[in-house]
Amino acid sequence: MSSPVRMGLVGVGWMGHLHTRALRRLRDHYPDLPEPQFVIAADSLAGQEAEARSRLGYEQFSTDWREVVSHPDVTAISVTAPNQMHAEVCIAAARAGKHIWGEKPLGRDAHETAAIAAAARKHDVRTIVGFNYRHVPLVQHARSLIEAGELGRLTRVRGTFLADYAADAAGAFSWRFERAKAGSGVLGDLMCHVVDLLEHLAGPVHSLVAQDSITHTHRPLPTAGAGTGASHFAAGGGDLVPVENEDHVNCLARFDNGATGSLEVGRALVGPHVSMGFEIHGTAGALAWNFERMNELRFYTRHPSGGDGFSTVFAAAAHGDFSRFQPGTGIPMGYDDLKVIEASRLVGSIVDGHPYGPTFDDAERATAVVAGMEASMRSGAWEHVL
Ligand SMILES: NC(=O)c1ccc[n+]([C@@H]2O[C@H](COP(=O)([O-])OP(=O)(O)OC[C@H]3O[C@@H](n4cnc5c(N)ncnc54)[C@H](O)[C@@H]3O)[C@@H](O)[C@H]2O)c1
């Protein structure tokens, strides 16, 4: 019998591979969900056909994404092309009644994200956005601890995504550094993850002030032959061209609940690799987590008998979807597992119609906060988040 989940893919790069691998692993971890089928993949680079067919297992391939959107057998589409394609592809997919797994930032700016979210609502399709860090079992545990009042009243909230993928000045000028293709730099690439994570844990940001900087003002074009699909991890060998968007953003914020804090992201930092995490302090306790040690949460709580201090909580069966992946505490999960959880939310929502988050509405909210940061970077003043 044909599966209700018949996938199309637009963009056969890193995320295109990962979405497909996650869907292929789905029933290893969620045997109650239907087996997805892989109908058609598209990439503007014809050279991706072999990858799409033989490695990822799509039955058909096209260099035109419209063939994915209009394909009568396709019921859901992964949109994993660069940011400038998100609005056009997602809006067309929603109009065609296809459910969508869209990668963040879901458009180049808040206007595009809002238009995408509105189209999905209008055409009543199920959506998931790639805010994968929400699915970390210990992030879910942290949220439960905060909701249960274990930290008391929240006083300070700090979120970071400090990365080194652009630390090498010889790194290629990929689409990520180009405004027409990516929109903003680290705001869209990394800050939207931090905003979503912090608001998921600590509630809405109320107002903020932000500053940005570019560390390497010029980068070499990709080596001839690499095409427009050059990875941001690759070294460039061509002419030097100006970087068009920000490498680093610092932001101070007030939250609706009265807590103050900061959100900081960078892609050209020497030292951290993927230092994505949070520190949250309350009147009764504190939490600290970093993706580089995804399976460990640091939790401080006061003990009446003394001996206060942070303790380390290891991911365990009681936390989020951990038991779908590992049999016991101390056996680590990894990044790709988060995408399997995300795939389960997409497929689950197609099966029962329930909008499991994070949805395109969550992406719209995150980009509204990011838009507030852009407004503050222009005005140099505090801005209210609308
Ligand atoms: N959730 C996460 O943690 C995460 C991580 C990395 C990237 N992303 C997001 O995923 C998206 C893709 O990033 P990536 O790292 O996979 O990029 P990538 O450069 O590895 O892959 C993008 C692919 O899209 C193809 N493409 C370009 N224009 C196209 C078009 N018009 N039609 C069809 N295909 C086209 C390229 O040829 C390339 O193969 C971005 O929006 C990015 O922000 C999310």
The ligand as an ORCA input file, in Angstrom:
! r2SCAN-3c Opt
* xyz 0 1
  N      18.853     23.090     11.142
  C      20.167     23.158     11.047
  O      20.872     22.885     12.025
  C      20.796     23.559      9.740
  C      22.150     23.298      9.506
  C      22.689     23.656      8.265
  C      21.908     24.296      7.317
  N      20.591     24.571      7.585
  C      19.747     25.272      6.586
  O      19.516     24.357      5.505
  C      19.491     25.057      4.267
  C      20.514     24.411      3.333
  O      21.795     24.481      3.935
  P      22.946     23.428      3.560
  O      24.028     23.572      4.573
  O      22.340     22.095      3.327
  O      23.423     24.066      2.184
  P      24.271     23.366      1.035
  O      24.954     24.469      0.335
  O      25.060     22.196      1.564
  O      23.128     22.717      0.080
  C      22.202     23.491     -0.625
  C      21.852     22.733     -1.900
  O      20.789     23.434     -2.566
  C      21.075     23.436     -3.962
  N      20.364     24.524     -4.625
  C      20.747     25.812     -4.798
  N      19.812     26.479     -5.517
  C      18.832     25.588     -5.798
  C      17.610     25.674     -6.533
  N      17.212     26.814     -7.125
  N      16.846     24.556     -6.651
  C      17.247     23.382     -6.091
  N      18.414     23.247     -5.398
  C      19.181     24.348     -5.235
  C      22.593     23.564     -4.036
  O      23.097     23.168     -5.298
  C      23.018     22.647     -2.892
  O      23.177     21.308     -3.335
  C      19.790     26.521      4.585
  O      18.592     27.246      4.603
  C      20.421     26.483      5.960
  O      20.170     27.650      6.723
  C      20.028     24.195      8.769
*
